[in-house]
Every structure is written in C-alpha cells, then in structure tokens.
Amino acid sequence: MSYPGYPGYPTYPQAGSGIPPSNPNYETSSLSYPLNPGYPGASPYPPQSFGAPPQSSPYPPFSNQSSPYSFGFNAPPTSFAPPVPMQNCPYPTTTTSQPLPYQTSGDPSQSYPGIPPLAQPYPSGPNVQPYPQVPNTSAYPPMQSSSPYPSVPSTTPQMSSPYPQMGQTSGQTAQAHQNFQSNLSCSVMSTYKKGTPTVRPAPDFNPRNDAEILRKAMKGFGTDEKAIINVLCKRTNAQRLEIGVQFKTLYGKDLIKDLKSELSGRFEDLILALMTPLPQFYAVEIHEALSGLGTDEQCLIEVLCTLNNHEIRTVRAAYESMYKRCLEDDLASDTSGNFKRLLRSLCIGNRDESYAVDPAAATQDAQALLRAGELRFGTDESTFNAILCSRSYPQLMQIFIEYERLTGHDFQKAIKNEFSGDIEEGLLAIVKSVRNKAGFFAERLHDSMAGMGTKDRTLIRICATRCEVDMADIKEAFGSLYGKTLESFIAGDTSGDYKKALLALIEG
C-alpha cells in the first residue's frame, strides 16, 4: 500500500521516525536557496566572470605596491588577466570566491571603550567594528576539498579551559588536552547514537486478525477499549494503516469513522493520531498551530527544529498537498522578525547532514558567533541563523565546545543574553537537540504536565510520534532531569482509557 500523496511508500518500513524513506533522486537544486551557505561575512557580491568589457572604477588598479585600496594584498601575477571590477562596486573584486579580510584602520575612535584596536584583521563584513584579537584569526585559505569548511590547522591549545590552571604542570596540561579530546569524541558520537523506541513492529503481524479484533471490540452495545488499546498501541504507524485497509476489505467500513463513533475525548484524539500517517499528522499539527487567533510557536519550534532534512521535506509536501498552500508562505505570514527568518531557513530542509567534524572550521565559527554577539553592541542575528541552521549536528557540537573554550561559559548562556522571546526559544531548541534530543523532548513532556492543567495536544503529539523513535531514551532523560519516572507523571496527570493508552505507548 501507499500513503496518500506518497507513492511507493513500502508497507513495512523499518522502525524509526515513520517518515517515508528518502528519495535518492530528490533534486535539491530546485530549492530557491543556496545549497551550501557560506560563512558569515562572505562577500555579498557575485563572482565576476573574466572576459567582460572593462568597467569604469573610481579606484586605481592593483599594483605591486601597497595602496589604501588593496586591503593588504598585492596584485595578481602578470601572467594572469586581472579581474574586471564591477560597476559601481565600492570594493575591489578578486578572482577567488573566498571572503576578503577587511583591513581595519587602527583608529582608536573606531574601537569600543576599553578595547584596543586589532593587530590583525578579522574576516568580517564591511559594517563590523574591530574586536579584540582571538586566537586563529587568519584569513580563510582557498578551499582544498568539497567540504563546506576550510581545512585550517588550529593554533589554539585544545584544553577543557581556555587558560591553564594555577600550578598546572606541562604533564597535567597534556593530560587535560587528552581528556578534552576524549570527552569531545564521546559527546559527538553520543549525539548520533540510534534511539531506542518503545513501540516496535509486532512479530508475526497479521492485519486480518487485528481487523477482526477491532470489529468485535466495536460491534454491538458498548466498546471494548482495552482491546483497541492492545492492538493499536502495540503496532507501528505503518502496521496500523495496514489494519485499516484490511478492515475496509473485510467489512466495507472505514476504521477511522468507526473509531470516531465509538470513542470520545482525549482518548479519541490519541487513537486518531495513531491512525494518521506521520507526514499528514505533522502537517495537521503545523496547520493548527498557524490557524485561528494567535500562533502556537512552541509546536512550530518542536517540529521544525528536531526533524531531519528528509522528514521536513516530506512534511512540507504533505502540508502543501492537503491545504493547497505553501508552508513557507504560511510561516512567513504568521510570524515576524528574526523568528520568521529562522523558521523559513529550517523549512527548506537543507542542513548539512554529514558526520565529519572540522575542528578548525568549528573554531572559526565559534569566533564568528562571539563577534556577532558578545563582542559587539547589539547582535548580528543573521550570523547565528546561518550557522545554527546550516551546520551538521556533529559540527555544531564541536562549535559549542569551542565557544565555551574561548569564553569560559556555555553557549546557551550566550543565546539567553543576546536574544529573547520566540527566537531565543527556537535557537535554544536547536542547541538542545544537538546535545541531547531525548532531553529536549523530556523537557517538553514535563512542561505539558507541570502546573495547572495539561497541554494534551503536546502530550499526544510527542507520545504518538516519538514512541517509534526514542521514547525509551526520553524516559531515561526524564528520570535524570526530574527525579521521577515519566510513567508516574502521566498517571498522575491523566485518567481513564486515555491514561492507559499513553502508558501502553511508553512502557515498551
């Protein structure tokens, strides 16, 4: 069988997210955004092609002698044709696509109070003020490989602290270096370990028998809710859909309509969520978050900040198929400011998903984030957006470690100091997902049940979608964070068949 709108979806996919498998022929070139976003501060001008007629320029041509317009570079070798400057371009162009390191003037009036002028230039945009020198600030060399990050040997000691400890000997320093690298390797690898689900494909699965059990449970007076829970809460999403096909084949009736007529309340909401294909379920959740008065920003953050590229693209296709509207346009019309730009970047689903880690590039990104936030008046939000929405999870893990090594405090603290409101929540969700996605969902579950009332929509969404991915890890993280089991929280905050169904999903 196939999901509606998803031709070729296999009947029995592997246990996991429940999203249809990635199509290797997916053409990423059709996206309207660049596939490999550059570093913050890269030249905003398109590369100039050779052979174009010369354009007039208010600046003198390059020469072998220093000039105020050369930015510290000599003219190119005479055996190569000089670049043709762009018309009305305020800066000289260059033959390389790498960003130019802008030469600072060293004028004390251009520096912030108490911060000396730079000894060396930082690679930055033309509007960025000079900052105090940070290790490893040389200009980016030409890229040597297809990796989006340049391979630059780091000149900064890789220690758990940016400064040697009092009385620390050279042997202790070497040991600290070794421990730091060991902890880094473990933290990066633990981020990508496969999650442990609590709902797995049922062995000896027989959709015909399950359809007969459900028919018997709903036939006549009353409803056998226990039988419904035992069947639907112990099958994967794909198996439940197969049961629905067999139910219609045997009895000529729609299983979902029968369930609606027999069930009610939050128990009905949970069972119908389990019977919905995951792409459509996420699409409905996003649509509900955007519809009506107000916007459920937490739902948008939870979905778009945690799904991978293929899952986001699949959900986006389901949304546009169901509602005949562009998801990106709906997000843009219902949000604003930096939060809108964050959601639009995530909605594209174009994050680097490689497992390679480039420590030198991580150091440069950490320095760029430092200059965009703590070392300037105001915040360059675009730098945070570009790095957090495009770098791979292992690379972001390394960037956070480098940032803490440079500043002495956690990267989450920097986000809290520089941002507020929805954009702060979105960026923190990305950081928490990189470090411990199960911990992020444990926090979301706790918030849905803490205090007065229960946020049932959030509780249902997480339990219905994560039970096939990493619910066992979420339960473990919940116990570590709050000292109580997730089962006890759910049992104390819900009741009846609704509680029994939730517990059946998370017990494993």
Disulfide bonds with the S-S distance in Angstrom:
none
